[in-house]
Amino acid sequence: MKFVMTYYIPNESWDKAVSRFLETQAPAPEGVKLLERWHAAAGRNGFLLLESEDVAAIYRFAAEWNDVCDLSVTPVIDDEGAGIVLSSMRKS
């Protein structure tokens, strides 16, 4: 399953978040594959595309950064998967 995790770094957490990221590179925990990570040009927000079958592992990743970032996590589906669902909903 794929998830989009968005983050925003408040001003008061900026230095701590940057230091932690530079020291660790924010690796995904066991059970989570980091597919992409994108940072906004202004640097205070961005998103990650994650893959996992373990929602608890996704939660663990968010919890590791909750003290310095405002986070949201959304399960997502690609065009192919959405097409299958939408096709099955069509009435003949």
C-alpha positions as CSV (number, residue, x, y, z in Angstrom):
1,M,0.0,0.0,0.0
2,K,1.2,3.5,-0.8
3,F,1.0,6.6,1.5
4,V,1.7,10.2,1.1
5,M,3.1,11.9,4.2
6,T,3.2,15.6,4.1
7,Y,5.2,17.7,6.5
8,Y,5.4,21.3,7.6
9,I,8.2,22.5,9.9
10,P,7.1,25.4,12.2
11,N,9.6,28.2,12.8
12,E,10.2,27.2,16.4
13,S,11.3,23.7,15.3
14,W,13.4,24.6,12.3
15,D,16.9,24.3,13.8
16,K,16.2,21.0,15.5
17,A,14.5,19.5,12.4
18,V,17.3,20.6,10.1
19,S,20.0,19.2,12.5
20,R,18.2,15.9,12.8
21,F,17.7,15.6,9.1
22,L,21.3,16.4,8.3
23,E,22.6,13.9,11.0
24,T,20.3,11.0,10.1
25,Q,19.0,11.7,6.5
26,A,15.6,10.6,8.0
27,P,15.6,7.0,6.9
28,A,12.4,5.1,6.8
29,P,12.0,2.5,9.6
30,E,12.0,-1.2,9.0
31,G,8.8,-2.2,7.2
32,V,8.6,1.1,5.2
33,K,10.0,1.8,1.8
34,L,10.7,5.4,1.0
35,L,9.9,5.8,-2.7
36,E,10.4,9.6,-3.1
37,R,10.9,12.6,-0.9
38,W,10.3,16.1,-2.2
39,H,11.1,19.4,-0.4
40,A,9.4,22.7,-1.3
41,A,11.7,25.4,-2.6
42,A,11.1,27.5,0.5
43,G,12.2,24.5,2.6
44,R,9.5,24.4,5.3
45,N,7.2,21.8,3.8
46,G,7.2,18.8,1.5
47,F,6.0,15.3,1.0
48,L,7.2,11.7,1.0
49,L,5.8,8.8,-1.0
50,L,6.0,5.7,1.2
51,E,5.1,2.0,0.6
52,S,4.2,-0.4,3.4
53,E,1.8,-3.2,4.3
54,D,2.3,-2.3,8.0
55,V,0.3,0.8,9.1
56,A,2.0,0.7,12.5
57,A,5.4,1.1,10.7
58,I,4.0,4.2,9.0
59,Y,2.8,5.5,12.3
60,R,6.3,4.8,13.8
61,F,7.9,6.9,11.1
62,A,5.5,9.8,11.8
63,A,6.0,9.5,15.5
64,E,9.7,9.9,15.1
65,W,9.3,13.3,13.6
66,N,6.1,14.6,15.4
67,D,8.1,16.6,17.8
68,V,9.5,18.9,15.1
69,C,7.0,18.6,12.2
70,D,3.3,18.9,11.6
71,L,2.5,15.7,9.7
72,S,-0.4,14.2,7.8
73,V,-0.6,10.7,6.2
74,T,-2.9,9.8,3.4
75,P,-3.3,6.3,1.8
76,V,-3.2,6.7,-2.0
77,I,-4.0,4.7,-5.1
78,D,-2.5,5.0,-8.6
79,D,-4.5,5.6,-11.8
80,E,-4.7,1.9,-12.6
81,G,-6.1,1.0,-9.2
82,A,-8.5,4.0,-9.2
83,G,-9.7,2.9,-12.7
84,I,-10.4,-0.6,-11.5
85,V,-12.5,0.7,-8.6
86,L,-14.3,3.3,-10.8
87,S,-15.1,0.8,-13.5
88,S,-16.6,-1.6,-11.0
89,M,-18.9,1.2,-9.8
90,R,-20.3,1.9,-13.3
91,K,-23.9,0.9,-13.8
92,S,-24.7,-0.7,-17.2
